[in-house]
Amino acid sequence: MAFNGYNGYADDAMDGVESSGPKVTVREVEQDRVDFVLQSCSLALANSVRRAILAEIETISIDRVEITTNSSVLPDEFLSHRLGLIPLQSKEVGERMAYTRDCDECDDHCDNCSVLLNLHVKCTQPGTMNVYARDLMVSSGRQDAIGHPIIRNANNTGPLIAKLRQGQEIELQCIARKGIAKEHAKWAPTSAVGFEYDPNNKLRHLDYWYETDAKSEWPVDERNATWEGDDTAADASFDPDAVPSAFFFDIESIGILEPDDIVRGGIDVIQKKLAETIRVLGGAGQGMEGMNGGASPDGYEPAPANGAYSAYNMIPGGGVTPYGTTPYGGGYGSYP
């Protein structure tokens, strides 16, 4: 089903009938990219979807690195950082894995909340030896593919981790855990999220700064502009009360989740937030008064016995901020 730019009505047998809810038109789909138009909803809702996709979809990434030997030229912290950015298979992480902080089966890590990956390589020949993501060996007892490195390049190597010269060696163990990009960008499922509305600036939300000619210095996205119709004449009518109703998304995945799973994940995050809001408004959350009542403002951890929070507390499993106990973290050792 196709839709006409700004009016939010279906362009088929439903002509003349107002849309009863948000509508999506998928314009282009690739292995790691999806381009779609969201219509018949508010700017606030569309932007909420964008923010949820960027920061709150659950994925898995290397969170702790225990280094036994590292005689490469890379410092331990540098090596840990590179390992943390290796994309790992994250399909169904939200349903199949628990957060380490919430795991009832272990105190540190187990197959229910983490994936173990080992790396042991040594260069024994003259010259340079490349160490790739394919050299990471998954040693956990999980039966699914969660946590396995994403390898798609033609040489079947995956991302480059380090380079070793003769005699140099790396031996380490990685613990991959579930998290979200709000905590660290390594858990982000996307490399970019394009978001645009009103490409022809009919609503006058933007006042372009330009030197000589705004139209040439601020080129519009022709595809999006054509979708809404090119009505940009200088004397075109302007309605100050008009609101946008077509929002253009272009989402690029890094490969750990398929584009449709990313979109579904963002919508699921919003649904859960709304459900929790309704639950609390219905009385389920009564008795929790946040910072005034001594309960954790985040609702994840119990308040300290004295009802006060320290400035910062670097404790494995999360920290305490002036605003309450954070729900994130759970790792220690060398952080990626």
C-alpha positions, 0 to 999 in steps of 0.5 A: 500500500502506498501513501500520499506525502503529507495528507496521511491517507492511503492511495488505494480503495481507502481514498477519502478515509482518514488513517486510523493509526501510523502507516509504514511504507517500505521503499528499499530493503538491503541486507543491512539497510532499510529505507521506509516512510512513517506516516499518520503519527506525531513528530514526538512518536517518530522521534521516539522510535529513532531514539529507541533504535539508537540507544535502547535495543538489546545486543551483545558485546564483549564487556570484560577481557582477562589478558594472560599474555600480551607481547604485541605492540598494543597496550592491554587497554587498546586491545580490549577496546578493539575487542569490544567493538567486534560485532557479535551475533545478537538475534533474539538476545533480549529473549534468550539472555539475561543481564548479568546483574539480574542473573539468578544462576551465577554471581559473575557469568554463566551461559544464561547471561554471557558468552565466553570467547578465547583468543590464543595466537602466537607468531612463530614465523618471520614477518607479520601475522594478522589476528582476526575476529575469526580467531576468537573461539566461542567456548560457552555451552550455549546452543545458539549462535548468540555471541559468535563474531559476524564474519562477512568479508570475502576472505572470511576473516572478520575485523582485524584485531592486531598484528604480531611479529615473530615471537609475539603472542596474545592469550586472553579470554573475553566475556560478552554480555547483553547491554544497550547503547545508552550505556556504551556505543559498542552495544549499538546495533546501527551505524547510522539512522537517517531521520528527516521530515518536511524536506521542502521546509514547507513548515518553516521549521528551519531558517537556512543560513547561506552566503548567496543562494540557499537552494544551491547551498542546502540541496534537498533529498530529491527522493523525499522531496518528490514523495511529498510533492515539490511545492516550494514556490516563493508565493506558496501558501503557508499554514503556521498551524500545520504539522508534519505527518511523513517521516523518512527513516534510513537505517543502517545495521552493523550486521549484528541484527537484521534491519527489520529486527532493529525496527521491531526492537525500537517499537518494542522498547516504546511499547514496554515503556508505555506499558510500565507507565500505565502499570505505575499510573494504575497503582502498581508503583505506589510507595516508591517516592524516588529520591525523596522516599529513599527508593532508587530513582531508577527502580533497579536497585534497593536504596542504601540503608542510610537512604543516601547515595555516594557521588560515584562508586566504581563497583562491579555490576554498576555504579552509584551516581548522584541521581541513584544506582545505575542499572548498567555495567556488570563487568570488571577487569580490562574494559573495552 
